[in-house]
Amino acid sequence: MRVLISVLILFCILVFMVLMIITADANEQQRRFYRPNGSSAGTATPYDRGSWRYYDEHGRTIGTSTTTNGVTTYYDDRGSVIGRSR
């Protein structure tokens, strides 16, 4: 019985540590943008390999970007290309 309890406690600790690592990694990747007066202008979060989704200060999607072969393509909220950069 004691062995079972010890294994269960170790399992819970392991699950907790994995969740903390995943949460910390997700929080580190989010980027917040600010206006000159210090108020939030929005955020950007990765959502796929080489892609970012951009949100305004109210959490609405305002666009995305993808990078392929060193070229970043920017799209508006409807998916239309609005620019490219190298």
Order of alpha helices (4+ residues) and beta strands (2+ residues): alpha-beta-beta-beta-beta-beta-beta
